[in-house]
Amino acid sequence: MIAPIVEGYADVVYGSRFLVRKASRVLYFYHYLGNKALTFLSNLCTNINMTDVETVTRRFAARLSAI
């Protein structure tokens, strides 16, 4: 997840629980549906194609500048 930031391709990288082939945790059905609905609304409003907006795994590039 750090490689796109280090190489300068991204400022933020999000992980996704839905892009793995073998799930290591069982998601509750209603939680899954709610996440899909929130992800759809987020993609609709921001025009960004994300798969899991409730993900906990995020990496940000640190930008220090003088104010």
N, C-alpha and C positions, 0 to 999 in steps of 0.2 A: 504494500500500500504506500510505501514511502517513495518508491522509485519514480512515479509520475511527478511528484513534488520536487525531488532532487534534480531530475532531468529538465525541469522547467515547463512541463506540459500542463500542470494543474496547480491551483492554489489550495484546493480542498479535494479530498478523496473520501468517499463514503463507502462503507462495507455494506453487504446485503446478505441477509439470511436466505434469500430465495434463489440465489445464483449458484448454490452448491448442489452437487448431485446427490449426496447422501446427507440427509438432515440428521443432526446429532441431538435435536430436541424436538419434542412434540409440541406443536402450537395448538392452542384451543381454537375450535372452529370459529366462534364469534370474534375472537381476537384477530384471527386471520382475515375474516371478512371486513372488520373495521379498519385494519391496516390497509387492505386493498382499496377501500373507499377513500381513506385519507391520502393514500399515494396517488390515486386518480385525480382527486381535487387539487393536490399540490402540483402535479404535472400539468393539469389544465390551466392553473393560474400562473405558473412560472415558465411554461413552455420548455421544461427540462424533463428528460426521460429518466426518471429514477424508478427503482424497483422496490425500495423499502425505506420509507421516510422515517420510520420509527427505529431505525438502526441505532445502535449504541457506538459502533465502531466508526470513528471519524478521525481524519488526520488533516491538520491545517498547517500551512506554511507560515512561519513566523516572519513578519516584516517589521523591522525596527527603523524608525525614521525620526528625525528631529522635528519637533513641532514649532 
